[in-house]
Amino acid sequence: MTRYAIPLLGLAWAASCATGEVPSARFANAPAVTRVDDRRDVPDKPSEREFIHSLYHYDGVVQRRLSRALELPRTRRALGVNALDEVPDSTWFTNRIGVRELTPDEVRRGPVQVGSPEAHRPWMIHSTKTGGSEPGFMISDARGKKFLLKLDMAAFPEQLTATHVIVGRLLWACGFNVTEDHVVYFRPDDLVIAADAVGKDVFGDKHPLRRDEVEAVLARVAVEPDGRLRGMASLWLDGKPLGGPPAEGVRDDDPNDRIPHQLRRDLRGAYAIFAWLDHVDVQESNFLDMWVKEGDRHYVKHYLLDFGKALGVMNTTGINPRHGREYVIDFAAIARSLVTAGAMKRPWEGREPSPLRGVGMFEADGFDPGAWKPDSPAYVPLPGGSAIPGPPTTSPTR
């Protein structure tokens, strides 16, 4: 039987790669639900999901892709839709643009409720920022409001801060829950170190934060002609953080979470929007569930986070034009290069950074939404991009 093992595995892999026809929509003869009742009380705080970066990506790039292929999953339409095959409002998604026209001022304001900390200085530093490549601090302003302050790297002025705010506003307009973010300007002496402030290393170990450490962080930041520094202040979300939602299945300890995430229409439909915005940094750690309180009840609300590497910024800051055109580890691209000895032109060859200040490697020429890829295939609610240009029955929003 051993000699049949490899052919059988190959057959299973081929079968899993075949794209079956998506069943056509069946409209129910029932009232169209416009709001899902998924804010029922969850009195006990759900457990926080731990994100282990290397394990997550190994599972998504290698192990889970192989096991999913052997499952021979059938093609099926997304769930989480009403009788008109549309997405109702929920703790995941709120219909905004499309239900009514949004004015430019509404989009510019986005989810803002508290307002910028720029007029409320000095800012108290509570800790250094951990994770990600950009420098930053956890701060609170003179009102006591807590923010995550991210800073542009000196070599790429305005790119991360502008992109984060712009993409966040657009995703809010599209219906997703995002953080309240502001571009801010400040001077180094606007930052005051709290008595209990801590510095954190890459392993999460803490030590008392020193002024020279703050100055070392600020030395990596672009300086404006008038001596000010530019940053992006992201308001800390209300509630208790639970980590990102699992890419497949549901949270077992959240009774309101009943639709497997890989089948949610709002998450599948995000693929086309992410492709448009070149939001390649799609991974579980850039989604966040919050256990929030509303009146006398608690429930879980779902957010998208961290958009500073969209609009081609990942390409410029990482000095790598492959982002958006290939996975970081792309076995198909590796195989093509191997078979052709590198003679085949790659889809990212010839891309150049924009000469404009604050603009990433973002262009319309050569952009194919059906061929767009995030950095990793690990987040499975995003289906194969080849479905995007097709008719409605093969759209990833179905």
N, C-alpha and C positions, 0 to 999 in steps of 0.2 A: 504493500500500500504506500510505502514511502515515496516511490517514484511518481505517484499521482498527487503528492502533496503540493508541489510547486504549481503544476497546472491548475489544480483546484483553487489555490489561493489567487492565482492570476485571474481565473474566471470570476471569482468573487469580487476582486478589485474592479474588473471591467464592468461587472454588473452594477456595482455601486456607483460607478462614474456615469452610467447612463442616466439621462434626464428624462424621466417619464412625463407624460402630459399632465399638467395640473388640472384637476377637475374644474369644470366651469362653476361659476357662482350660482347658488340656489337661494333665491330671495324668499324669506319666510313671510307668510301671511300673518303678520303680527305687528304690534306697535314697535317703532324703532326706538330702542333704548339710547338715550343721549348721555347718560351718566351711570357708571357702574357703582354699585354699593360695595366698595372695597375699603371703606373707612370704618368698618365695624370694630368695636373695642378689642384691642389686643392687650390685656392687662399685664401680662408678663413679658418683659423685654426679650425679644428673640436673641439668640446667640450671635456673637460677632464672628464673621467669617475671616479666617486668616488667609492672607494672600502671600504665597511663596513664589516669587517671580520666576525663578529658574524652573521649578517644578511645574508651574502653570503653563509655561511655554513649551516645555518638553512634552507635556501631556497633549497640548493643543496641536503642536507641530508634528509629533510622531505617534505617540501611543493611541490617543483618541481617534486620530484619523484612520489608523489601521483597524481598531476595534469597530469603528462605525462602518467601515467598508464591509466587514464580515457580517454585520447585522442586516445588510441589504435593505436599508430603509426605503419605504415607499414614499413617493411624492404625494404631498397633501397640501391643501390650502391652509393658510394661517387661521388661527382662532382669535378670539377677542374682538369680534365684529358684531354689529347689530343686524336687524332684519334687512337693512339696505346695504349690507356688506361694507359698512363704514365703521371706523374706530370711535367708540364713545369716550367721553371724559373718564378719567380714572386717576389713581395715585401715580400712574406712570406717564400720563399724557393728557393734555388739555387742548381741545380744538380752539385755535385762535385764527390765524390767517386761513382763509378758505371758508370759514363760517361767516366772517365779515371782513371788510377791508380794514387793514391796520394802517394808520397814518405813519409817515416817517418818524414823527416825534414819539409815537408809541413804541416803535421798534427801537429807536435810539434809547428810550428809557428802559425798555425790557422789564426785568423782574425787580427793578429798584424799589425798595421800600424804606430802607434806613438812610441811604445817601452816602456820599463819599466822605472818607475821613480827612480829606485834604484840608478842610477848614477847621479841623478839630485836633490841632497839635498842641503839645508834643505827643509823640507816640511812644508807648512803653514796650520795649522788647521783652518777650517772655521766653523765647527760645529761638534757636536757629532752625531753619527749614531742613527737613530730611527728605530724601527721595528726589528724583529728577535731576537734570543737569543744571538748571538755572539757580542762582543764589537767591536767598530770601530769609525772612524772619516771620515768626508768629508775633503779632503786635496787638495792642489795644489802643484806641484813640482816647481823647480827653473825655468823651462821653461814656467810656467803658465798653464800647463795642469792639468785639474781637475780629481781627482780620488776618488772613494770610497774605503777606507782602512778598510778591515776586519781583525780581529785578531783571532788566535786560542785560545780557552779556555785552561787554565793551565792543566786541567785534561785530555785533549784530544789533545796533541800536534800533529801538522801537518795534522790532519784529515780534517778539514774544508778547509784549504787553498789548500792542494793538490787536494782534491776531486773537488773543484770548478773549478780549472784550467783544470784538466784532463777531466772531463765530458764536460766542455765547448768546449774543442778542438775536442772531439769525436762528439758532436752534430754539430759543425761547419762542420766537414768532412762529416757528413750525409746530410748536406744541409741547416741547419737552421741558422738564423741570431742570433748571440750571441755577448756579450760584449768582449772587449779586456782585458784580465786578466793576471796578472803576480804575481808569488810568489816573495816576496821581504824580505830583511833583513835590519834592521835598529837599531839604538840605541835611547833611550829616548830623548837625547839632539838633535836628528835630527828633532824633532817636535817643531815647533815654533807656538805660539798662535797668530792668527791675532788680530789686534786691535778691530775688530768688530765681533770676533768669538762668537758664542752662544752655549749654552747647551740646549738640548731639552729633556723634560720629556716624559713619555709614552702618555701624552695627547696632545703633540705637543706644549706645552707652552715653551717659550724661555726666557733665562736669560743670562747675560754675562758669558762667559766660564772662569773658574778659573783654575789655574795650578794644584791645589789639585784635581780637578775633573779629569783632564787628568791622573794624577798619580794614581788615584783610578781605572780608566779603565785599565791602564797598569799593575796594580797589579793583575789583573785577567788573565793575559796572560802568556803563557808558555815562559820561558827564556832559550835561548841556553847556552851551557857550556861557551861560550866566552862572555856572557853578552848581546848578541844581541837579538832582538825580531824578530819574523817571522810574516809576514802578507800576505794578498792577495790584490793587488791594481787593482781595476776595473775602466777602463777609462770611464769617463762620456760620454754618447752618444751625438752625435750632434743632434740638432733640439729641438723641444718643446715636452715634454712628454704629452701623452694623456691618461695615464692609460692603463690597460689591455683591450684586445678586449672582447666583450661579448661572453659567451660560446655558445649562440644560437643566430641566426639571424645575422644581419650585423650592421655596423655603419651607421645610417641614414644620417649623415652629411659627409660621405666619398663616393663620387660617384664612386670611383674605387672598393669599397667593395661590390661585387654583389652576391657572393656565400654564403649562410648561413653557418656559421662557423661549425655547427655540421655536415655538409655534405662535408667539405673540405677534400680531400684525404691527403694533407700534414699534417693536424692536426690529422686525424684519424690514419694515419700511424705512428705518433709519439708514439702511445701507445706501440707498440712492442719495440721501441728503449728505451722508458722510463723503461719498464719492465726489459730489459737487463741491464740497468744502475742502476736499483733500485732507480729511481728518483721519490720518493714518494711525494715530496712537490709540487704537481701540483695544482695550484690554480690561479685565475685570476691575483692576485698581482705579480705572477712570470712570467707573460707575459707583454710586454710593447709595445705600439704603439708610434711611434715618428713621428711628423710632420716635415719632413726634407726638405731642400732646395737643389736643384741641378740645377745649372745654373740660369735661370730666372723662374723656376717653383717649386712648392711645391707638395709633396705627402706624404702619410702615409706609413711608413715602420714598419714591425712587428718583434719583438725580443722575444727570450726566455731569462730568467734571473734566477740567484740564484740557483746554483747547488751544493752548499756546503753540503747539507744533503743527497746527493745521495750515491751510493756505500755502503749502510749500515750505514752511519754516523748518520742518524736520529735515528737509533736503539741504538747506543752507547751513543751519547750525551743525548738522552732522556731516557736512561736506560730502553728501552722498545723493546723487540724482536718482537712485533706484526706488526711493520711497514713492509709493503710489502706483508703481508700475510692476513691481515684484515684491513678494514676501521677503523679509530679511533672510530667512532660510527657505528658498524656493526650489524644491526638488525638480519641478518641471523645467525651470529655467536652467538649472544645473545640467540636467540631462540634454537639453537642446544645445547648450554650449559644448558639452562633451562630444556629442555625436557630430556636430559641425566643426569641431576644433576651433570654436570661437568665431567662425566666419559669418554666422548669421547676425544681422544687426539687432541689437537688443532694443526694446521699446524705450529705454531711458537714455540711449546714446544721443549726444548732441544737445542735451538740455543745459541751459546756462542760468546762473543766478540773475535776478533782475537788477538793473543798475539803480533802481529807485530805493531810496532810504526807507527802511521799515517794511519792505515787500519781500516775501520769500520766493522760492522757485515755483511760481504759480502761473500757468499759462493755459490758454485755450487750445493752441496748436498741439495736435497729437493727443489731446485728451479723449479717451474712449471710456465712458462710464461703465460699459459692460466689461471692460478689461481692468478696471481699477481694482487695486488690492490694498487692504490695510497692511501694516507691518507684519501682523501675525494672523494665521487662520484660526487662532484659538477660540475666538468668540463666535460660537456657532449660530446664534440667532441671525447673523449676517450670512445669507445664502450665497451661492455662487454668483459672481457678478455678471456672468454671461446672460443672466436672465433679464437684466435691466432694459436693453433696447427692444425686447420682444413685445408681442401683443399682451394685453392685460392678463390673459390667463397664465402667462409665464413670468409676470413681474414679481420681484421680491416683495412687493407690498401686498401680494395676494396670499 
